[in-house]
Amino acid sequence: MLPMSKNVKGWSNWSGSVTATPEFIRYPKTIDEVVEIVRNECMLEGRYLRVVGSAHSFTAVAASDHVLISLDEMQGIVSVDAAQQTAVVWAGTKLKLLGELLHEEGLAQENLGDIDVQSIAGAISTGTHGSGVSLGSLATQVIGITVVNGLGEVMECTLESNPELFKALQVSLGTLGIIVQVKLRLRNRYILSYESKRMALTDCLTQLPDLIADNRHFEFFWFPYAETCQVKLMNEANDPTPSNKVVEYVNEKLIENTLFGLLSGLCKIMPSASAAVSRLSASNVPVMTKANYSHRIFAAQRSVRFNEMEYSVPKEAMTSVIREMREAMERERFHVHFPIECRYVAADDIWLSPASGRDCAYIAVHMYKGMPYKRYFEAMEHIFLRYEGRPHWGKMHTLKAVHLQDCYPKWQSFAEMRKQMDPNDLFISPYLRELLID
Ligand SMILES: Cc1cc2nc3c(=O)[nH]c(=O)nc-3n(C[C@H](O)[C@H](O)[C@H](O)COP(=O)(O)OP(=O)(O)OC[C@H]3O[C@@H](n4cnc5c(N)ncnc54)[C@H](O)[C@@H]3O)c2cc1C
């Protein structure tokens, strides 16, 4: 019997930038059901298949007009080894649930991005990252993967058992197979202190080496057309500090979401107000501290929807890139009020990871949903590309295989591995063909 399917009228990603009309969406509950979908509904019927996590990517990486699989019914922990600080988890598990389940076992992930609604498989598959120069992307926390390939075969893979496949699979956009379980390298649960403060942008840029070195996690948000930025620091602490709930509510719900949403609406109607709104946001950056278990500190609420482009550049390029971005902003006066998010990630050796082979700075530009973004993003992309930029796989960019092949030394090896895992291109949508093949 076929697994459950929900009625499909149309599918869209979180920001609404991508829409699709899958013939059907399947919600398998077991690995056998995943295999059945691959073999009987796709291989035999000549349909392609994409797997979707939480649809939080800004590009069409998860979109399908044929078959879409969601692993929402495959969530939770499969097994835990507390002594080894590892756990095997279902690939569809949402990061928020994962954080709470691991916490109950006395464990935690070493780093996370700034939201926790993604699925673990979706997050690792695009190279999702947090900030911290000594910490890799989420994919570097993976030590084992169980995957259903394009022939419907179930394969278990670790660095030891199959190093080539493992390095290809860690960041693979769902093009080598459907990841059904991942084994994670964890650590004992820990507490993080969080500090948000205002700083002059020039001071922040001058002090970058110290800010990076002295903090486990450091990131900053630079507000266009303003002289100040928001600096966020996170470090290990001994005890949770009960936060002032009123201050937290005012800062994180009212200012960063409700008020920012209203101001964003204003900018959409009157784009010329964007610079003033950016300066207003810069002058109201929350100044606060709190401490809690790590998984409750990393994630922020994001109720204001936007589109985003993010590139990784070599770590040393941060200041030069920001300088060029500022010059372009002053010259072109783009109507943008969202801050530019600047983070750091440690180098890894994953074939298609934007952090492959280099410590990197990640720089992200955002535009409120419904406001024109192309001219702004393209101008910023030109700058990123002059600094050996590699796009975040889940965020907007204009690169195709012909450009990307020069960004990744292991590009050809990945292409060969993909052909072995998926000889019939079962996981290849038109978008992925342009991105990875043609
Ligand atoms: C508000 C917001 C905040 C964000 N914050 C950050 C951040 O802090 N840091 C960062 O790096 N990124 C961030 N992102 C980007 C986001 O983390 C990535 O796009 C991530 O891939 C989304 O996860 P998902 O579960 O929604 O996956 P989807 O977007 O649904 O899918 C992403 C890719 O993973 C593949 N995939 C999903 N599940 C599987 C599976 N089981 N097996 C194989 N492949 C699979 C899909 O086919 C697709 O190619 C943010 C995005 C939004 C909208």
The ligand as an SDF file (V2000), in Angstrom:
LIG
                    3D

 53 58  0  0  0  0  0  0  0  0999 V2000
   14.4450   32.7480    8.2890 C   0  0  0  0  0  0  0  0  0  0  0  0
   15.6150   31.9310    7.8210 C   0  0  0  0  0  0  0  0  0  0  0  0
   16.7800   31.8940    8.6000 C   0  0  0  0  0  0  0  0  0  0  0  0
   17.8770   31.1610    8.1680 C   0  0  0  0  0  0  0  0  0  0  0  0
   19.0040   31.1470    8.9440 N   0  0  0  0  0  0  0  0  0  0  0  0
   20.1050   30.5000    8.5080 C   0  0  0  0  0  0  0  0  0  0  0  0
   21.3110   30.4860    9.2610 C   0  0  0  0  0  0  0  0  0  0  0  0
   21.3690   31.0410   10.3710 O   0  0  0  0  0  0  0  0  0  0  0  0
   22.3990   29.8720    8.7300 N   0  0  0  0  0  0  0  0  0  0  0  0
   22.3610   29.2590    7.5110 C   0  0  0  0  0  0  0  0  0  0  0  0
   23.3990   28.7520    7.0700 O   0  0  0  0  0  0  0  0  0  0  0  0
   21.2200   29.1890    6.8020 N   0  0  0  0  0  0  0  0  0  0  0  0
   20.1010   29.7910    7.2710 C   0  0  0  0  0  0  0  0  0  0  0  0
   18.9450   29.7090    6.5380 N   0  0  0  0  0  0  0  0  0  0  0  0
   18.9200   28.8490    5.3480 C   0  0  0  0  0  0  0  0  0  0  0  0
   18.4450   27.4370    5.7270 C   0  0  0  0  0  0  0  0  0  0  0  0
   19.0900   26.9700    6.8930 O   0  0  0  0  0  0  0  0  0  0  0  0
   18.7670   26.4520    4.6180 C   0  0  0  0  0  0  0  0  0  0  0  0
   18.2020   26.8750    3.4190 O   0  0  0  0  0  0  0  0  0  0  0  0
   18.3110   25.0260    4.9610 C   0  0  0  0  0  0  0  0  0  0  0  0
   18.7140   24.1480    3.9470 O   0  0  0  0  0  0  0  0  0  0  0  0
   16.8080   24.9150    5.1350 C   0  0  0  0  0  0  0  0  0  0  0  0
   16.4820   23.6960    5.7410 O   0  0  0  0  0  0  0  0  0  0  0  0
   15.1200   22.9670    5.3720 P   0  0  0  0  0  0  0  0  0  0  0  0
   14.9100   21.8540    6.3190 O   0  0  0  0  0  0  0  0  0  0  0  0
   14.0460   23.9820    5.2530 O   0  0  0  0  0  0  0  0  0  0  0  0
   15.5000   22.3690    3.9570 O   0  0  0  0  0  0  0  0  0  0  0  0
   14.8120   22.6360    2.5260 P   0  0  0  0  0  0  0  0  0  0  0  0
   14.9660   24.0660    2.2050 O   0  0  0  0  0  0  0  0  0  0  0  0
   13.4670   22.0590    2.5120 O   0  0  0  0  0  0  0  0  0  0  0  0
   15.7960   21.7780    1.6100 O   0  0  0  0  0  0  0  0  0  0  0  0
   17.1170   22.1660    1.4390 C   0  0  0  0  0  0  0  0  0  0  0  0
   17.8850   21.1190    0.6530 C   0  0  0  0  0  0  0  0  0  0  0  0
   18.0320   19.9580    1.4610 O   0  0  0  0  0  0  0  0  0  0  0  0
   17.5610   18.8350    0.7520 C   0  0  0  0  0  0  0  0  0  0  0  0
   17.0080   17.8870    1.7220 N   0  0  0  0  0  0  0  0  0  0  0  0
   16.0470   18.1050    2.6490 C   0  0  0  0  0  0  0  0  0  0  0  0
   15.8160   16.9770    3.3270 N   0  0  0  0  0  0  0  0  0  0  0  0
   16.6240   16.0270    2.8180 C   0  0  0  0  0  0  0  0  0  0  0  0
   16.8340   14.6490    3.0670 C   0  0  0  0  0  0  0  0  0  0  0  0
   16.1410   13.9960    4.0030 N   0  0  0  0  0  0  0  0  0  0  0  0
   17.7530   13.9870    2.3280 N   0  0  0  0  0  0  0  0  0  0  0  0
   18.4590   14.6200    1.3710 C   0  0  0  0  0  0  0  0  0  0  0  0
   18.3010   15.9280    1.0810 N   0  0  0  0  0  0  0  0  0  0  0  0
   17.3980   16.6130    1.7950 C   0  0  0  0  0  0  0  0  0  0  0  0
   16.4990   19.3810   -0.1860 C   0  0  0  0  0  0  0  0  0  0  0  0
   16.2640   18.5120   -1.2730 O   0  0  0  0  0  0  0  0  0  0  0  0
   17.1690   20.6780   -0.6180 C   0  0  0  0  0  0  0  0  0  0  0  0
   18.0980   20.4330   -1.6340 O   0  0  0  0  0  0  0  0  0  0  0  0
   17.8210   30.4220    6.9480 C   0  0  0  0  0  0  0  0  0  0  0  0
   16.6500   30.4450    6.1760 C   0  0  0  0  0  0  0  0  0  0  0  0
   15.5440   31.1800    6.6080 C   0  0  0  0  0  0  0  0  0  0  0  0
   14.3070   31.1990    5.7780 C   0  0  0  0  0  0  0  0  0  0  0  0
  1  2  1  0
  2  3  1  0
  2 52  2  0
  3  4  2  0
  4  5  1  0
  4 50  1  0
  5  6  2  0
  6  7  1  0
  6 13  1  0
  7  8  2  0
  7  9  1  0
  9 10  1  0
 10 11  2  0
 10 12  1  0
 12 13  2  0
 13 14  1  0
 14 15  1  0
 14 50  1  0
 15 16  1  0
 16 17  1  0
 16 18  1  0
 18 19  1  0
 18 20  1  0
 20 21  1  0
 20 22  1  0
 22 23  1  0
 23 24  1  0
 24 25  2  0
 24 26  1  0
 24 27  1  0
 27 28  1  0
 28 29  2  0
 28 30  1  0
 28 31  1  0
 31 32  1  0
 32 33  1  0
 33 34  1  0
 33 48  1  0
 34 35  1  0
 35 36  1  0
 35 46  1  0
 36 37  1  0
 36 45  1  0
 37 38  2  0
 38 39  1  0
 39 40  1  0
 39 45  2  0
 40 41  1  0
 40 42  2  0
 42 43  1  0
 43 44  2  0
 44 45  1  0
 46 47  1  0
 46 48  1  0
 48 49  1  0
 50 51  2  0
 51 52  1  0
 52 53  1  0
M  END
$$$$
